[in-house]
Amino acid sequence: MADTHQLDAQPREARGRHLRRLRRWGNTPIHIYGRGLESIAAQVETPILRRVVIAAGRNSPVVVTFEGSKHFTFIREIQKDPVTSEVLHIDFLQVDASLRMQSQVTLRLEGEAPAIRLHRGEISFNLRDVTVECLPTEVPHELIVDISGMAELGSVVHVSQLTAPAGVIILTDPDEIIVRMSSPTVPGTIEEGAPTQPDAPEATTAAEATE
């Protein structure tokens, strides 16, 4: 189960070009929205917001307190400066904690694949996350992909082999391949059937060139 984080937000009047001044004063604009909720424009002290974003990611709930009301939310959109990567704006989606929801969960490889040591195999990490359905308070921070059984070249791990916590349903196609053990790449080799370098044209004499 993901940890729940707390965040205090203050009313925001700054809009448009005035947001730059707001950020210079050490605050970041946010929006809180959701079904049946009128969008709330607010602001949070930038250092505090940065810590919560790093800790919560997109799968941990954040309880945002605004003018005495608590909003059970998830981070849904982070707008960053393309040059400095500074966080410019964040959207928080309010959800009903009693209703199941869908979310993307990151996959993490764990274990040592014998094929890497025995056959110098190479891991191809094809699927980085899966879609799950569960209660908002039960969204996993990540799911573990055990690669310790990959002993031969060509072996794969499918979505169907993942283990999810109780109450969590994986919606991604169970036949999708998460990781594949490939043959080692040999530098300088040419695959069979691949085009070869064309022969260099024969040199022409000066007399031929002037004809």
Secondary structure, 3 states (H helix, E strand, C coil): CCCCEEEEEEECCCCHHHHHHHHHCCEEEEEEEECCEEEEEEEEEHHHHHHHHHHHCCCCCEEEEECCEEEEEEEEEEEECCCCCCEEEEEEEECCCCCCEEEEEEEEEECCCHHHHHHCCEEEECCCEEEEEECHHHCCCEEEEECCCCCCCCCEEEHHHCCCCCCCEECCCCCCEEEEEECCCCCCCCCCCCCCCCCCCCCCCHHHHHC
